[in-house]
Amino acid sequence: MEMRIVVPEAADASALAARLANAFGSERISCGEHREIDVRIDGENDPAVVRVVDAVEQWFGQARVGTVEMWLGERSYRLAQWVPF
């Protein structure tokens, strides 16, 4: 199963991809077109799902973006945080 992260235009997708590659190994990470990063996981119950969300939340603070769209299989989720102007 793949977990897909769609990064906003204003953010650096390569920084998030590098963070995820360090955490999960580069063989489980691929960068798609249109600022998409795919993470291969074993299934919805894989503990890696929580670790991916944690890594994205940590990256959020550094990237200073408001939202990130995440897909787990066919389900879409949006992570959001308050960003000062």
N, CA, C and O atoms as a GROMACS GRO file, in nm:
protein
  340
    1MET      N    1   0.085  -0.117   0.000
    1MET     CA    2   0.000   0.000   0.000
    1MET      C    3   0.090   0.124   0.000
    1MET      O    4   0.199   0.122   0.056
    2GLU      N    5   0.041   0.229  -0.063
    2GLU     CA    6   0.118   0.353  -0.064
    2GLU      C    7   0.046   0.461   0.015
    2GLU      O    8  -0.076   0.470   0.018
    3MET      N    9   0.127   0.542   0.078
    3MET     CA   10   0.080   0.662   0.144
    3MET      C   11   0.137   0.778   0.063
    3MET      O   12   0.259   0.788   0.048
    4ARG      N   13   0.051   0.864   0.012
    4ARG     CA   14   0.096   0.973  -0.075
    4ARG      C   15   0.080   1.106  -0.002
    4ARG      O   16  -0.023   1.131   0.061
    5ILE      N   17   0.180   1.190  -0.013
    5ILE     CA   18   0.179   1.322   0.049
    5ILE      C   19   0.191   1.424  -0.064
    5ILE      O   20   0.286   1.419  -0.142
    6VAL      N   21   0.095   1.515  -0.072
    6VAL     CA   22   0.096   1.620  -0.174
    6VAL      C   23   0.138   1.749  -0.105
    6VAL      O   24   0.068   1.800  -0.017
    7VAL      N   25   0.253   1.801  -0.145
    7VAL     CA   26   0.315   1.917  -0.080
    7VAL      C   27   0.270   2.045  -0.151
    7VAL      O   28   0.271   2.050  -0.274
    8PRO      N   29   0.232   2.149  -0.077
    8PRO     CA   30   0.193   2.276  -0.140
    8PRO      C   31   0.308   2.337  -0.221
    8PRO      O   32   0.425   2.309  -0.195
    9GLU      N   33   0.272   2.420  -0.318
    9GLU     CA   34   0.372   2.483  -0.406
    9GLU      C   35   0.478   2.560  -0.329
    9GLU      O   36   0.596   2.560  -0.366
   10ALA      N   37   0.438   2.626  -0.223
   10ALA     CA   38   0.531   2.713  -0.149
   10ALA      C   39   0.633   2.634  -0.068
   10ALA      O   40   0.726   2.693  -0.013
   11ALA      N   41   0.618   2.504  -0.060
   11ALA     CA   42   0.705   2.423   0.026
   11ALA      C   43   0.810   2.348  -0.057
   11ALA      O   44   0.797   2.333  -0.178
   12ASP      N   45   0.912   2.301   0.012
   12ASP     CA   46   1.020   2.226  -0.050
   12ASP      C   47   0.994   2.076  -0.031
   12ASP      O   48   1.019   2.020   0.076
   13ALA      N   49   0.943   2.013  -0.136
   13ALA     CA   50   0.912   1.870  -0.129
   13ALA      C   51   1.036   1.786  -0.107
   13ALA      O   52   1.030   1.681  -0.043
   14SER      N   53   1.150   1.830  -0.159
   14SER     CA   54   1.272   1.751  -0.146
   14SER      C   55   1.317   1.741   0.000
   14SER      O   56   1.373   1.640   0.041
   15ALA      N   57   1.292   1.846   0.080
   15ALA     CA   58   1.329   1.841   0.222
   15ALA      C   59   1.245   1.737   0.296
   15ALA      O   60   1.296   1.664   0.381
   16LEU      N   61   1.116   1.730   0.263
   16LEU     CA   62   1.031   1.629   0.327
   16LEU      C   63   1.069   1.490   0.278
   16LEU      O   64   1.072   1.396   0.358
   17ALA      N   65   1.098   1.475   0.150
   17ALA     CA   66   1.138   1.344   0.096
   17ALA      C   67   1.266   1.296   0.164
   17ALA      O   68   1.279   1.178   0.195
   18ALA      N   69   1.361   1.386   0.186
   18ALA     CA   70   1.486   1.349   0.253
   18ALA      C   71   1.461   1.307   0.396
   18ALA      O   72   1.520   1.210   0.444
   19ARG      N   73   1.373   1.378   0.466
   19ARG     CA   74   1.338   1.343   0.604
   19ARG      C   75   1.275   1.204   0.610
   19ARG      O   76   1.308   1.123   0.696
   20LEU      N   77   1.184   1.176   0.517
   20LEU     CA   78   1.117   1.046   0.514
   20LEU      C   79   1.215   0.935   0.474
   20LEU      O   80   1.208   0.825   0.528
   21ALA      N   81   1.305   0.963   0.380
   21ALA     CA   82   1.405   0.863   0.340
   21ALA      C   83   1.497   0.828   0.456
   21ALA      O   84   1.534   0.712   0.473
   22ASN      N   85   1.532   0.928   0.537
   22ASN     CA   86   1.615   0.900   0.656
   22ASN      C   87   1.542   0.813   0.756
   22ASN      O   88   1.602   0.727   0.820
   23ALA      N   89   1.412   0.834   0.769
   23ALA     CA   90   1.333   0.759   0.867
   23ALA      C   91   1.296   0.619   0.820
   23ALA      O   92   1.290   0.526   0.900
   24PHE      N   93   1.270   0.602   0.689
   24PHE     CA   94   1.216   0.476   0.639
   24PHE      C   95   1.306   0.404   0.540
   24PHE      O   96   1.280   0.288   0.506
   25GLY      N   97   1.410   0.470   0.492
   25GLY     CA   98   1.497   0.412   0.390
   25GLY      C   99   1.454   0.460   0.253
   25GLY      O  100   1.335   0.468   0.223
   26SER      N  101   1.550   0.492   0.171
   26SER     CA  102   1.520   0.550   0.040
   26SER      C  103   1.445   0.453  -0.052
   26SER      O  104   1.378   0.496  -0.145
   27GLU      N  105   1.456   0.322  -0.026
   27GLU     CA  106   1.386   0.225  -0.110
   27GLU      C  107   1.235   0.229  -0.092
   27GLU      O  108   1.161   0.179  -0.177
   28ARG      N  109   1.187   0.289   0.017
   28ARG     CA  110   1.042   0.298   0.043
   28ARG      C  111   0.984   0.433   0.003
   28ARG      O  112   0.864   0.454   0.015
   29ILE      N  113   1.069   0.526  -0.044
   29ILE     CA  114   1.026   0.662  -0.075
   29ILE      C  115   1.045   0.689  -0.224
   29ILE      O  116   1.148   0.653  -0.281
   30SER      N  117   0.947   0.751  -0.286
   30SER     CA  118   0.963   0.796  -0.425
   30SER      C  119   0.895   0.932  -0.438
   30SER      O  120   0.793   0.960  -0.375
   31CYS      N  121   0.954   1.016  -0.522
   31CYS     CA  122   0.900   1.148  -0.547
   31CYS      C  123   0.831   1.146  -0.682
   31CYS      O  124   0.893   1.120  -0.785
   32GLY      N  125   0.701   1.172  -0.679
   32GLY     CA  126   0.625   1.176  -0.803
   32GLY      C  127   0.618   1.316  -0.860
   32GLY      O  128   0.683   1.408  -0.811
   33GLU      N  129   0.540   1.329  -0.965
   33GLU     CA  130   0.520   1.460  -1.026
   33GLU      C  131   0.429   1.545  -0.940
   33GLU      O  132   0.359   1.495  -0.852
   34HIS      N  133   0.431   1.673  -0.965
   34HIS     CA  134   0.341   1.767  -0.898
   34HIS      C  135   0.357   1.767  -0.747
   34HIS      O  136   0.258   1.771  -0.674
   35ARG      N  137   0.482   1.762  -0.699
   35ARG     CA  138   0.512   1.774  -0.557
   35ARG      C  139   0.451   1.660  -0.474
   35ARG      O  140   0.405   1.684  -0.362
   36GLU      N  141   0.451   1.541  -0.526
   36GLU     CA  142   0.397   1.426  -0.453
   36GLU      C  143   0.511   1.336  -0.405
   36GLU      O  144   0.608   1.313  -0.477
   37ILE      N  145   0.496   1.287  -0.283
   37ILE     CA  146   0.592   1.194  -0.226
   37ILE      C  147   0.514   1.068  -0.187
   37ILE      O  148   0.412   1.077  -0.119
   38ASP      N  149   0.561   0.953  -0.231
   38ASP     CA  150   0.497   0.826  -0.199
   38ASP      C  151   0.584   0.749  -0.100
   38ASP      O  152   0.706   0.743  -0.113
   39VAL      N  153   0.517   0.692   0.000
   39VAL     CA  154   0.584   0.608   0.100
   39VAL      C  155   0.517   0.471   0.094
   39VAL      O  156   0.396   0.462   0.113
   40ARG      N  157   0.593   0.366   0.069
   40ARG     CA  158   0.538   0.231   0.068
   40ARG      C  159   0.529   0.179   0.211
   40ARG      O  160   0.628   0.178   0.286
   41ILE      N  161   0.409   0.136   0.248
   41ILE     CA  162   0.386   0.081   0.382
   41ILE      C  163   0.320  -0.055   0.367
   41ILE      O  164   0.271  -0.090   0.259
   42ASP      N  165   0.319  -0.133   0.475
   42ASP     CA  166   0.266  -0.268   0.469
   42ASP      C  167   0.114  -0.273   0.467
   42ASP      O  168   0.056  -0.370   0.416
   43GLY      N  169   0.047  -0.174   0.522
   43GLY     CA  170  -0.099  -0.171   0.526
   43GLY      C  171  -0.147  -0.063   0.620
   43GLY      O  172  -0.065   0.006   0.682
   44GLU      N  173  -0.279  -0.047   0.631
   44GLU     CA  174  -0.335   0.059   0.715
   44GLU      C  175  -0.297   0.043   0.862
   44GLU      O  176  -0.295   0.142   0.936
   45ASN      N  177  -0.268  -0.077   0.905
   45ASN     CA  178  -0.234  -0.101   1.045
   45ASN      C  179  -0.084  -0.096   1.072
   45ASN      O  180  -0.040  -0.120   1.184
   46ASP      N  181  -0.006  -0.065   0.970
   46ASP     CA  182   0.139  -0.056   0.985
   46ASP      C  183   0.173   0.063   1.076
   46ASP      O  184   0.123   0.173   1.051
   47PRO      N  185   0.255   0.045   1.179
   47PRO     CA  186   0.295   0.156   1.265
   47PRO      C  187   0.365   0.268   1.188
   47PRO      O  188   0.376   0.380   1.239
   48ALA      N  189   0.413   0.238   1.068
   48ALA     CA  190   0.479   0.341   0.987
   48ALA      C  191   0.384   0.454   0.952
   48ALA      O  192   0.428   0.567   0.930
   49VAL      N  193   0.254   0.427   0.945
   49VAL     CA  194   0.156   0.532   0.914
   49VAL      C  195   0.168   0.645   1.015
   49VAL      O  196   0.173   0.762   0.977
   50VAL      N  197   0.172   0.612   1.142
   50VAL     CA  198   0.184   0.714   1.247
   50VAL      C  199   0.319   0.784   1.238
   50VAL      O  200   0.328   0.905   1.259
   51ARG      N  201   0.423   0.709   1.207
   51ARG     CA  202   0.557   0.769   1.195
   51ARG      C  203   0.563   0.866   1.077
   51ARG      O  204   0.630   0.969   1.086
   52VAL      N  205   0.494   0.835   0.967
   52VAL     CA  206   0.490   0.926   0.852
   52VAL      C  207   0.418   1.055   0.892
   52VAL      O  208   0.466   1.164   0.863
   53VAL      N  209   0.304   1.042   0.958
   53VAL     CA  210   0.229   1.161   1.002
   53VAL      C  211   0.315   1.244   1.096
   53VAL      O  212   0.317   1.367   1.084
   54ASP      N  213   0.385   1.182   1.189
   54ASP     CA  214   0.474   1.255   1.280
   54ASP      C  215   0.583   1.330   1.203
   54ASP      O  216   0.612   1.445   1.234
   55ALA      N  217   0.643   1.265   1.105
   55ALA     CA  218   0.750   1.329   1.026
   55ALA      C  219   0.695   1.448   0.949
   55ALA      O  220   0.761   1.552   0.939
   56VAL      N  221   0.575   1.434   0.894
   56VAL     CA  222   0.514   1.545   0.820
   56VAL      C  223   0.483   1.661   0.914
   56VAL      O  224   0.504   1.777   0.879
   57GLU      N  225   0.434   1.631   1.034
   57GLU     CA  226   0.405   1.737   1.132
   57GLU      C  227   0.532   1.811   1.172
   57GLU      O  228   0.531   1.933   1.185
   58GLN      N  229   0.641   1.740   1.191
   58GLN     CA  230   0.768   1.805   1.225
   58GLN      C  231   0.817   1.892   1.110
   58GLN      O  232   0.867   2.002   1.132
   59TRP      N  233   0.802   1.843   0.988
   59TRP     CA  234   0.841   1.918   0.870
   59TRP      C  235   0.756   2.044   0.854
   59TRP      O  236   0.805   2.149   0.811
   60PHE      N  237   0.627   2.033   0.890
   60PHE     CA  238   0.534   2.146   0.886
   60PHE      C  239   0.593   2.271   0.951
   60PHE      O  240   0.591   2.380   0.893
   61GLY      N  241   0.646   2.254   1.071
   61GLY     CA  242   0.701   2.367   1.145
   61GLY      C  243   0.815   2.435   1.073
   61GLY      O  244   0.829   2.557   1.080
   62GLN      N  245   0.896   2.359   1.006
   62GLN     CA  246   1.011   2.415   0.935
   62GLN      C  247   0.971   2.473   0.799
   62GLN      O  248   1.027   2.573   0.756
   63ALA      N  249   0.875   2.411   0.733
   63ALA     CA  250   0.835   2.454   0.599
   63ALA      C  251   0.742   2.574   0.601
   63ALA      O  252   0.728   2.645   0.501
   64ARG      N  253   0.678   2.597   0.714
   64ARG     CA  254   0.586   2.710   0.730
   64ARG      C  255   0.474   2.709   0.626
   64ARG      O  256   0.446   2.810   0.563
   65VAL      N  257   0.412   2.592   0.609
   65VAL     CA  258   0.296   2.579   0.521
   65VAL      C  259   0.173   2.554   0.607
   65VAL      O  260   0.185   2.507   0.721
   66GLY      N  261   0.056   2.584   0.555
   66GLY     CA  262  -0.067   2.571   0.632
   66GLY      C  263  -0.132   2.435   0.623
   66GLY      O  264  -0.188   2.387   0.721
   67THR      N  265  -0.126   2.370   0.505
   67THR     CA  266  -0.192   2.240   0.488
   67THR      C  267  -0.108   2.147   0.402
   67THR      O  268  -0.026   2.190   0.320
   68VAL      N  269  -0.130   2.019   0.424
   68VAL     CA  270  -0.070   1.914   0.341
   68VAL      C  271  -0.179   1.810   0.320
   68VAL      O  272  -0.248   1.771   0.415
   69GLU      N  273  -0.193   1.764   0.198
   69GLU     CA  274  -0.289   1.660   0.167
   69GLU      C  275  -0.218   1.525   0.173
   69GLU      O  276  -0.110   1.509   0.117
   70MET      N  277  -0.279   1.429   0.242
   70MET     CA  278  -0.221   1.295   0.253
   70MET      C  279  -0.324   1.194   0.207
   70MET      O  280  -0.444   1.207   0.234
   71TRP      N  281  -0.277   1.092   0.138
   71TRP     CA  282  -0.363   0.984   0.092
   71TRP      C  283  -0.312   0.853   0.152
   71TRP      O  284  -0.193   0.825   0.150
   72LEU      N  285  -0.403   0.775   0.203
   72LEU     CA  286  -0.373   0.640   0.251
   72LEU      C  287  -0.465   0.548   0.172
   72LEU      O  288  -0.585   0.538   0.201
   73GLY      N  289  -0.408   0.480   0.073
   73GLY     CA  290  -0.492   0.402  -0.017
   73GLY      C  291  -0.584   0.496  -0.094
   73GLY      O  292  -0.538   0.587  -0.162
   74GLU      N  293  -0.714   0.474  -0.083
   74GLU     CA  294  -0.814   0.555  -0.151
   74GLU      C  295  -0.868   0.669  -0.065
   74GLU      O  296  -0.951   0.746  -0.112
   75ARG      N  297  -0.822   0.680   0.058
   75ARG     CA  298  -0.874   0.783   0.150
   75ARG      C  299  -0.783   0.904   0.153
   75ARG      O  300  -0.661   0.893   0.156
   76SER      N  301  -0.846   1.020   0.153
   76SER     CA  302  -0.773   1.146   0.155
   76SER      C  303  -0.787   1.211   0.292
   76SER      O  304  -0.895   1.211   0.351
   77TYR      N  305  -0.677   1.268   0.342
   77TYR     CA  306  -0.675   1.338   0.470
   77TYR      C  307  -0.602   1.471   0.450
   77TYR      O  308  -0.512   1.480   0.366
   78ARG      N  309  -0.641   1.571   0.524
   78ARG     CA  310  -0.573   1.700   0.516
   78ARG      C  311  -0.522   1.735   0.655
   78ARG      O  312  -0.599   1.742   0.751
   79LEU      N  313  -0.391   1.757   0.664
   79LEU     CA  314  -0.331   1.805   0.788
   79LEU      C  315  -0.320   1.956   0.778
   79LEU      O  316  -0.279   2.009   0.674
   80ALA      N  317  -0.356   2.025   0.884
   80ALA     CA  318  -0.352   2.171   0.883
   80ALA      C  319  -0.294   2.222   1.013
   80ALA      O  320  -0.304   2.158   1.118
   81GLN      N  321  -0.233   2.339   1.003
   81GLN     CA  322  -0.183   2.406   1.122
   81GLN      C  323  -0.192   2.556   1.102
   81GLN      O  324  -0.199   2.603   0.989
   82TRP      N  325  -0.193   2.627   1.209
   82TRP     CA  326  -0.197   2.772   1.202
   82TRP      C  327  -0.059   2.823   1.165
   82TRP      O  328   0.041   2.782   1.224
   83VAL      N  329  -0.054   2.912   1.068
   83VAL     CA  330   0.073   2.973   1.025
   83VAL      C  331   0.060   3.124   1.037
   83VAL      O  332  -0.030   3.182   0.977
   84PRO      N  333   0.148   3.190   1.115
   84PRO     CA  334   0.138   3.335   1.127
   84PRO      C  335   0.174   3.404   0.995
   84PRO      O  336   0.256   3.354   0.918
   85PHE      N  337   0.112   3.518   0.972
   85PHE     CA  338   0.141   3.595   0.849
   85PHE      C  339   0.262   3.679   0.867
   85PHE      O  340   0.302   3.751   0.776
   0.00000   0.00000   0.00000
